Amino acid sequence: MEKLDVKLIALDLDDTLLNDERQITDETVLAIRECAEKGIYVVLCSGRAEEAILPYVRRLEIAGKETGRYLIAINGCSIFDLHKREQIFCRKVEPEILLRANQIAEEYGLRSEVYTPDIIYYREETKWTKLDVDLCGLKGIEVENFEEFLKKGFTKMLIPGEPSELLKLQDILRKEFGKRAVIFISKPYFLEILPPECGKGEAISWLSKNLGFGIEKTMGFGDSMNDESMIRMCGYGVAMCNGLDEIKKIAKFVTKKDNNNDGIADFLREVVL
């Protein structure tokens, strides 16, 4: 395959960059470092909060380089500059939407969560909130007056629960809010609520323009519905072969190997390196 002109590579974490043990293999680390050495920006782009992404940034050992200084968190709601140690881009869900979504969730016996860069907040701990805390590796904190707390506005609300219940709730919330919020299921047991016109693709577009090139020079790797805007908007959208069929259909490319067999490294060596 002909080598592609790429200035920025965005990488989803779960089921994409990470194998099923939530590790980045040595082979994949090596290929990514070679891209950064060539002057290509490498940006981890996850639904996780900033603090939960940092262990994987450290694993790549590229944060000290200009090409490794940025990460995208909360599915595109936040862009963080690791050199300045500050958030350079932020979008929040309107407080009234958070309050109403929480009310509807609780009517169905579910509990919602909101995030800061290093903490997950909820009214009470359940097996589902614990699942998210364990997956992200962040601290979970119960908030006594949760409704008052939600009035601050947050980048993302997540409602964890049984997949069958979340499918019903997704339809209800989409009808309730229309275009005022982005609502999707990222994992079968996680329903996410984001600000309007906000996603990984929109964040990559903003960052690439600020770095002096267009989104047509970007490559995005993903597997799931929270990667949809990234796969659709990036110049080179790459779906993992282990990804959802809906994502494969809109991608320009599909990897030959899955997340457990260095799919990203194999693709980068073929078309970038």
C-alpha positions, 0 to 999 in steps of 0.5 A: 500500500502507498505510504500516507501523508499523516501529521497526527495519529489519534488512538482509542484505548480499550479494544484498540490500542489496548489488548484484552489484558488492558496492556500496550504490547512492546511491538505496538509501543515501538511502532508508535514511538517511531511515528513520534520520532518521524514528527507525527503527533501521537494523541491518545483519545479516550472516553476516560478522564485525563488521570486514567489516560496518563498510565498509557501515556507513560508507557509510550514514553513520548510525552516529553516530545513535542509530538507526544504532548497532547491527549484527548479525554472524555470522548473529545470534551477535553484536550490536555497539554502535558507540557503546560499541564493545563486543559486547553479545550473544554466542553460541558453538558448543560446543568439542566440536562444533567439534572433531567437525565439523572432524574430519568435514570433514577426513575428506572432504578439507575445511578448516574456519574459525572467526572473531573480529570481524576475523580468519578462522582455519584450519589451512591456506589453500586456494582455498576459504578464500581465497575467503572471506577475499577475500569478507569482506575480513578477514585470514586466519591459519593455526593450527598446532595447530588442534584445540587452538585450537578448544577456546576456542569460537567464534561460528561455524564455516564449511566452504567447498568444492564445493557438491555435497560440502557438500550431503552434509556438511550431511546428515551433520552434521545427523544427528550434532548434531541440535538441538545446532547450527544447520547450513545452507548460506548460499552454495552453497560455504559450509556454516555451523555456529552455536550452537543456537537462534541466528540473525538472527531470534533476535538481532533479537528480543533487540535489539528487546526491549531497545530497548523494542518487540517483534519485531512492529514489525521488518522484515527483508530477506533472500534466502538460507537464513541469512536464514530465521529473520529473514524468519520471525520479523520482523513484516514479513519481506521477501524479495528477488525475486532470493532463493531460492524457500524464502525467498519462500514464508515472507516476508510480502512480496517486493520488486518489484525485485532487488538490482541495481535498488534493490529495498530503496529501492523497497520502503521508499518504498512501505510505510515512507517 
